[in-house]
Amino acid sequence: MRASERREIADLPHTTLAWQLIKIYLSRRGYRLDQMHQLPAEMEKELMTAANLYASLKLAEIESRSKLRRKIHS
């Protein structure tokens, strides 16, 4: 992935929220994002995979609620 593509992804509206959700997930398990590199590789991978899944599901939930509210109010 080129730097320009990474910048485009980072500028997407959900990116900031997704990172915040990942941080929340890790925090609830007693970790911080800046600590991930200190963990064994396998543990880091498992935690980040779970954190990304959590963030994806929360974003889908938020989007679904938003669509429902728009539908109700239209």
LUMDOSE-519680 format. One record per residue (C-alpha): x, y, z; residue in one letter; residue number from 1. Coordinates in nm, 4 decimals. Layout:
% residues N
REC  X  Y  Z  a  NUM .
...
//
This chain:
% residues 74
REC  0.0000  0.0000  0.0000  m  1 .
REC  0.1429  0.3371  -0.0992  r  2 .
REC  0.1653  0.6334  0.1380  a  3 .
REC  -0.1038  0.8206  -0.0580  s  4 .
REC  -0.3426  0.5268  -0.0192  e  5 .
REC  -0.2732  0.5118  0.3557  r  6 .
REC  -0.3472  0.8849  0.3856  r  7 .
REC  -0.6753  0.8384  0.1978  e  8 .
REC  -0.7787  0.5585  0.4329  i  9 .
REC  -0.6756  0.7621  0.7372  a  10 .
REC  -0.8967  1.0468  0.6165  d  11 .
REC  -1.2102  0.8330  0.6020  l  12 .
REC  -1.4759  0.9472  0.8525  p  13 .
REC  -1.4918  0.6187  1.0386  h  14 .
REC  -1.1160  0.5804  1.0806  t  15 .
REC  -1.0848  0.8023  1.3874  t  16 .
REC  -1.3829  0.6377  1.5521  l  17 .
REC  -1.2488  0.2920  1.4686  a  18 .
REC  -0.9161  0.3715  1.6366  w  19 .
REC  -1.0983  0.5013  1.9427  q  20 .
REC  -1.3014  0.1804  1.9605  l  21 .
REC  -0.9836  -0.0272  1.9306  i  22 .
REC  -0.8300  0.1717  2.2163  k  23 .
REC  -1.1429  0.1144  2.4274  i  24 .
REC  -1.1328  -0.2590  2.3612  y  25 .
REC  -0.7662  -0.2827  2.4567  l  26 .
REC  -0.8165  -0.0653  2.7634  s  27 .
REC  -1.0923  -0.2911  2.8918  r  28 .
REC  -0.8453  -0.5775  2.8749  r  29 .
REC  -0.5722  -0.3857  3.0537  g  30 .
REC  -0.3619  -0.2893  2.7508  y  31 .
REC  -0.2772  0.0265  2.5589  r  32 .
REC  -0.2198  0.0555  2.1862  l  33 .
REC  0.1354  0.1788  2.2407  d  34 .
REC  0.2129  -0.1376  2.4415  q  35 .
REC  0.1231  -0.3818  2.1668  m  36 .
REC  0.4769  -0.4038  2.0274  h  37 .
REC  0.6010  -0.5201  2.3690  q  38 .
REC  0.3803  -0.8288  2.3682  l  39 .
REC  0.4682  -1.1611  2.2085  p  40 .
REC  0.3787  -1.1512  1.8388  a  41 .
REC  0.1029  -1.4116  1.8663  e  42 .
REC  -0.0635  -1.2353  2.1590  m  43 .
REC  -0.0399  -0.9005  1.9813  e  44 .
REC  -0.1992  -1.0502  1.6710  k  45 .
REC  -0.4829  -1.2088  1.8709  e  46 .
REC  -0.5565  -0.8890  2.0638  l  47 .
REC  -0.5480  -0.6676  1.7561  m  48 .
REC  -0.7651  -0.9101  1.5596  t  49 .
REC  -1.0219  -0.9123  1.8390  a  50 .
REC  -0.9990  -0.5330  1.8770  a  51 .
REC  -1.0539  -0.4836  1.5035  n  52 .
REC  -1.3516  -0.7171  1.5077  l  53 .
REC  -1.4964  -0.5277  1.8035  y  54 .
REC  -1.4467  -0.1940  1.6253  a  55 .
REC  -1.6005  -0.3261  1.3018  s  56 .
REC  -1.9070  -0.4589  1.4808  l  57 .
REC  -1.9533  -0.1350  1.6764  k  58 .
REC  -1.9220  0.0714  1.3576  l  59 .
REC  -2.1803  -0.1521  1.1887  a  60 .
REC  -2.4098  -0.1089  1.4887  e  61 .
REC  -2.3718  0.2699  1.4784  i  62 .
REC  -2.4373  0.2785  1.1048  e  63 .
REC  -2.7417  0.0530  1.1414  s  64 .
REC  -2.8894  0.2714  1.4146  r  65 .
REC  -2.8280  0.5804  1.2048  s  66 .
REC  -3.0078  0.4286  0.9060  k  67 .
REC  -3.2995  0.3220  1.1256  l  68 .
REC  -3.3335  0.6718  1.2723  r  69 .
REC  -3.3290  0.8273  0.9270  r  70 .
REC  -3.5947  0.5816  0.8135  k  71 .
REC  -3.8153  0.6536  1.1162  i  72 .
REC  -3.7873  1.0301  1.0735  h  73 .
REC  -3.8517  1.0333  0.6988  s  74 .
//
